[in-house]
Amino acid sequence: MTSVFSRIAGTGSYLPPRRVTNAELVGELTAKGIESSDEWITSRSGISARHFADPGVSTSDLAVAAARKAIDAAQLKPEQIDLIIVATSTPDMIFPSTACVVQQKLGINNGCAAFDVQAVCSGFVYALSIANNFIRAGQNRNVLVIGAEIFSRLLDFTDRGICVLFGDGAGAIVLSASAQPGIVASKLHADGSHVGILCVPRAAGAGANAGSDFLHMDGQAVFKLAVQVLEQVANETLESAGWQSTELDWLIPHQANIRIMQGTCKKLRLPIEKMIVTVNEHGNTSAASIPLAFDTGVRDGRIRTGHKVLLEGVGGGFTWGAVALQM
């Protein structure tokens, strides 16, 4: 029996039009009596700007805009998509899934399955791995995988240590069945003992006792754990793929903090020039960050056919994972 593999057929991304620079955000904080500066933000995170969605714009709106570009790049029609997976921590509503809303907005009426994945900043890596397994099993041929977030609505804009780090956006990939290997290996992990260091502790329907609507993060604990697990899962995935780190053409890590990203690059003995960096312009867009960076690299010509790419993410849960793929 002929083996079935999955390959990247098309990519797309979308950022809300409103670009918020550090200077603009610092001005808003200063007006509230909160001290900050462009230098303080940049030196700690590498972030210079981020994009915020306007009121009335939903996560599915961002997802659909990115998805249309990915479907066009794959030279497919929407009705040829036979599975939709959306990675998000900011769904349009508690239910139905944002994936079903995306399906409706794209006009896909073929009855294909659609569901969300919730692994926070690791969500896209989780979703891509799931999509690969569906294709390898022969169940699907063209899977739309989306990471989309509106994190600006989870931020306490009196907390200068957190509100400056995040942004909104969406990225999408069409993964298609192929006779040639594309995704070569993937590894996923979680450790629920770290639930409290990165969370939004609001419980649905619990009223006044539900907890905070705002993102809570123990920055030092997250930094320490992220550096550790990203190195481990990168090496684990490379070993499974049969690759050496020096063979990689590109590393695309979750775009959370430039210091974490540089640390991972150093541990893998990769030159910084082999890492796709968009955190400076996008901020941390959670599940959207990896596909946003991926699409940026594809569209500016850096990522090309034959290139070996490693994607890796880490997020609340605590979750982490990596995917090794060849273009």
C-alpha positions as MATLAB code, in Angstrom:
seq = 'MTSVFSRIAGTGSYLPPRRVTNAELVGELTAKGIESSDEWITSRSGISARHFADPGVSTSDLAVAAARKAIDAAQLKPEQIDLIIVATSTPDMIFPSTACVVQQKLGINNGCAAFDVQAVCSGFVYALSIANNFIRAGQNRNVLVIGAEIFSRLLDFTDRGICVLFGDGAGAIVLSASAQPGIVASKLHADGSHVGILCVPRAAGAGANAGSDFLHMDGQAVFKLAVQVLEQVANETLESAGWQSTELDWLIPHQANIRIMQGTCKKLRLPIEKMIVTVNEHGNTSAASIPLAFDTGVRDGRIRTGHKVLLEGVGGGFTWGAVALQM';
ca = [
       0.000    0.000    0.000;
       1.306    3.446   -0.946;
       2.135    5.662    2.030;
       0.324    8.974    2.391;
       2.143   12.003    3.760;
       1.170   15.612    4.377;
       2.798   18.730    2.962;
       2.292   22.468    3.282;
       0.224   23.510    0.255;
      -0.397   27.151    1.127;
       0.001   29.740    3.864;
      -1.755   32.949    4.813;
      -1.942   35.516    7.592;
      -3.845   38.577    8.713;
      -3.182   41.417   11.150;
      -5.820   43.919   12.274;
      -5.209   47.347   10.693;
      -4.600   49.121   14.004;
      -0.849   49.044   14.672;
       0.058   50.139   18.214;
       3.662   51.221   18.757;
       5.441   51.159   22.095;
       5.342   54.966   22.134;
       1.558   54.962   21.759;
       1.095   52.323   24.438;
       3.496   54.073   26.815;
       1.496   57.262   26.311;
      -1.690   55.470   27.374;
       0.034   53.991   30.429;
       1.541   57.342   31.408;
      -1.917   58.926   31.273;
      -2.955   56.347   33.907;
       0.067   57.177   36.081;
       1.926   53.973   35.145;
       5.630   54.325   34.384;
       7.041   52.624   31.292;
       9.156   53.383   28.221;
       9.937   52.114   24.754;
      13.434   51.114   25.916;
      12.018   49.199   28.919;
       9.643   47.199   26.692;
      12.133   46.541   23.886;
      15.010   45.497   26.140;
      12.876   42.939   27.994;
      10.871   41.513   25.114;
      12.168   42.690   21.741;
       8.709   44.081   20.959;
       8.360   47.439   19.198;
       4.732   47.241   18.050;
       1.667   45.024   17.987;
      -1.769   45.033   16.333;
      -5.088   45.337   18.170;
      -8.474   44.348   16.786;
     -11.204   46.978   16.783;
     -14.378   46.534   18.860;
     -16.854   44.331   17.050;
     -14.163   42.306   15.282;
     -14.129   38.637   16.278;
     -11.438   35.962   16.287;
     -13.261   34.197   13.449;
     -13.025   37.375   11.344;
      -9.232   37.335   11.646;
      -9.167   33.570   11.040;
     -11.247   33.815    7.868;
      -9.051   36.562    6.396;
      -5.917   34.428    6.946;
      -7.667   31.272    5.739;
      -8.729   32.818    2.430;
      -5.103   33.693    1.659;
      -3.900   30.184    2.543;
      -6.598   28.531    0.420;
      -5.751   30.792   -2.518;
      -2.035   30.046   -2.115;
      -2.837   26.310   -2.176;
      -4.778   26.881   -5.425;
      -7.872   25.297   -3.927;
     -11.502   26.282   -3.603;
     -13.007   26.502   -0.092;
     -15.266   23.489   -0.747;
     -12.155   21.333   -1.288;
     -11.241   21.759    2.395;
     -12.337   18.600    4.226;
     -11.318   19.435    7.814;
     -10.985   22.713    9.722;
      -8.967   23.033   12.932;
      -8.711   26.362   14.730;
      -6.205   26.841   17.539;
      -7.379   29.656   19.802;
      -7.696   30.725   23.421;
     -10.031   33.602   22.513;
     -12.994   31.929   20.797;
     -15.932   33.938   19.490;
     -18.144   32.287   22.125;
     -18.068   29.395   24.593;
     -19.776   27.269   21.941;
     -20.097   26.458   19.124;
     -16.443   26.251   18.150;
     -14.771   29.099   16.301;
     -13.926   26.499   13.626;
     -17.643   26.038   12.912;
     -18.076   29.826   12.655;
     -15.126   29.949   10.239;
     -16.688   27.120    8.217;
     -19.919   29.124    7.900;
     -18.159   32.372    6.979;
     -16.071   30.621    4.314;
     -19.226   29.100    2.824;
     -17.952   25.528    3.194;
     -21.131   23.439    3.034;
     -19.644   19.998    2.418;
     -20.264   18.709    5.953;
     -16.565   18.463    6.816;
     -15.539   18.198   10.468;
     -14.548   21.403   12.257;
     -13.254   21.848   15.794;
     -11.079   24.029   18.027;
      -7.852   23.139   19.832;
      -7.033   24.850   23.130;
      -3.339   24.632   24.006;
      -2.748   28.409   24.254;
       0.561   29.417   22.628;
       1.325   25.794   21.659;
      -2.058   25.509   19.989;
      -0.913   25.776   16.392;
       1.766   23.106   16.819;
      -0.843   20.847   18.442;
      -3.336   21.529   15.630;
      -0.779   20.933   12.873;
       0.236   17.621   14.439;
      -3.415   16.548   14.661;
      -4.010   17.530   11.024;
      -0.988   15.507    9.933;
      -2.312   12.437   11.748;
      -5.728   12.732   10.053;
      -4.073   12.921    6.636;
      -1.617   10.088    7.363;
      -4.579    7.936    8.417;
      -6.203    8.542    5.033;
      -9.210   10.320    6.531;
      -8.607   13.758    4.980;
      -6.823   15.302    2.003;
      -6.919   19.094    2.516;
      -6.918   20.366    6.080;
      -7.208   24.037    6.977;
      -5.190   24.720   10.145;
      -5.583   28.167   11.702;
      -4.102   29.944   14.720;
      -6.141   33.046   15.605;
      -6.262   35.244   18.703;
      -7.570   38.521   20.088;
      -5.446   38.626   23.230;
      -5.868   42.376   23.669;
      -9.243   41.628   25.296;
      -7.576   39.551   28.010;
      -5.168   42.298   29.100;
      -5.225   44.471   32.196;
      -3.945   47.794   30.854;
      -2.832   48.839   34.325;
      -0.337   45.948   34.466;
       2.701   47.252   32.580;
       4.538   43.938   32.805;
       1.912   42.061   30.794;
      -0.169   44.454   28.689;
       2.818   45.467   26.541;
       3.617   41.908   25.471;
       0.596   40.710   23.517;
      -1.129   41.414   20.224;
      -3.861   40.138   17.914;
      -3.679   38.318   14.590;
      -4.199   35.100   12.657;
      -2.168   32.721   10.540;
      -3.270   29.735    8.475;
      -1.820   26.766    6.642;
      -3.432   24.336    4.215;
      -1.971   20.886    4.787;
      -2.559   18.496    1.893;
      -2.038   14.803    1.230;
       1.094   14.008   -0.784;
       3.174   11.087   -1.947;
       6.249   12.956   -0.664;
       6.978   13.547    3.045;
       6.394   17.076    4.319;
       5.808   16.827    8.047;
       8.534   14.443    9.136;
       8.078   14.372   12.916;
       6.126   15.994   15.735;
       6.197   15.810   19.528;
       3.624   17.180   21.962;
       3.769   17.495   25.759;
       1.933   18.997   28.724;
       2.444   19.304   32.481;
      -0.671   20.373   34.346;
       1.258   20.958   37.575;
       2.166   24.387   36.149;
      -1.421   25.522   35.511;
      -1.104   28.573   37.754;
       1.908   30.290   36.185;
       0.102   31.322   32.992;
      -3.686   31.460   32.938;
      -6.904   33.446   32.650;
      -8.702   32.138   35.740;
     -12.279   32.971   34.777;
     -14.703   30.044   35.088;
     -17.706   30.024   32.767;
     -21.016   30.856   34.430;
     -19.649   31.123   37.950;
     -20.727   34.724   38.463;
     -18.885   36.978   40.899;
     -16.749   34.078   42.173;
     -15.541   33.091   38.739;
     -12.095   34.677   38.995;
     -10.324   37.288   36.905;
     -11.010   37.966   33.213;
      -7.391   39.086   32.796;
      -4.310   37.145   31.834;
      -2.115   36.206   34.792;
       1.535   35.323   34.252;
       4.459   34.578   36.532;
       7.027   35.899   34.083;
      10.146   34.460   35.714;
       8.635   30.990   36.114;
       7.374   30.977   32.514;
      10.739   32.149   31.172;
      12.686   29.484   33.053;
      10.380   26.634   32.079;
      10.027   27.779   28.457;
      13.774   27.808   27.803;
      14.115   24.334   29.315;
      11.258   22.578   27.500;
      11.833   24.251   24.132;
      15.381   22.900   23.982;
      14.202   19.439   25.035;
      11.338   19.172   22.554;
      13.436   20.583   19.719;
      16.107   17.929   20.219;
      13.485   15.208   20.676;
      11.738   16.136   17.432;
      14.974   16.458   15.471;
      16.050   13.022   16.675;
      12.704   11.558   15.593;
      13.116   13.190   12.176;
      16.662   11.893   11.852;
      17.959   15.445   11.443;
      20.830   17.331   13.019;
      20.103   20.880   14.150;
      22.792   22.103   11.759;
      20.696   20.783    8.838;
      17.865   23.204    9.591;
      17.277   26.036    7.178;
      14.849   27.782    9.519;
      13.750   27.751   13.137;
      10.307   29.264   13.748;
       9.675   29.412   17.492;
       6.627   30.805   19.237;
       7.122   34.566   19.134;
       6.825   35.406   22.838;
      10.055   37.034   23.918;
      13.223   37.622   21.920;
      15.420   36.498   24.818;
      13.680   33.102   25.013;
      13.938   32.751   21.237;
      17.634   33.671   21.147;
      18.317   31.281   24.019;
      16.719   28.394   22.140;
      18.629   29.252   18.976;
      21.904   29.265   20.905;
      21.198   25.910   22.564;
      20.532   24.382   19.136;
      23.819   25.852   17.859;
      22.012   27.742   15.123;
      23.035   31.194   13.912;
      20.446   33.848   14.736;
      20.073   34.480   10.999;
      18.335   31.100   10.676;
      15.496   32.107   12.995;
      12.351   33.806   11.660;
      11.570   36.739   13.969;
       8.295   38.696   13.908;
       7.818   39.347   17.638;
       9.221   42.868   17.147;
       6.230   43.851   14.987;
       3.522   41.449   16.152;
       4.114   41.007   19.879;
       3.002   37.694   21.361;
      -0.051   36.566   19.383;
      -0.282   33.204   21.161;
      -1.515   30.427   18.820;
      -1.293   32.814   15.849;
       2.398   33.607   16.277;
       3.956   30.589   14.531;
       1.726   30.643   11.413;
       2.100   34.446   11.215;
       5.882   34.079   11.238;
       5.719   31.128    8.829;
       3.652   33.060    6.298;
       5.966   36.063    6.624;
       8.958   33.873    5.767;
       7.188   32.210    2.832;
       5.924   35.445    1.303;
       9.216   37.338    1.581;
      11.027   34.454   -0.116;
      13.174   33.236    2.747;
      11.380   29.895    3.148;
      11.596   27.961   -0.103;
      10.878   24.518   -1.534;
      13.211   21.888   -0.058;
      13.973   23.846    3.097;
      13.953   22.042    6.434;
      11.973   23.928    9.074;
      11.431   23.378   12.796;
       8.366   24.889   14.461;
       8.128   24.938   18.262;
       5.774   26.436   20.796;
       5.211   26.652   24.520;
       2.189   27.967   26.380;
      -0.175   27.860   29.313;
      -1.204   24.476   30.572;
       1.786   24.105   30.660;
       1.961   22.827   27.046;
       4.790   22.540   24.542;
       5.561   20.838   21.260;
       7.468   20.927   17.990;
       7.028   19.941   14.344;
       9.815   19.161   11.869;
       8.822   19.627    8.235;
      10.309   19.898    4.771;
       8.875   22.362    2.276;
];
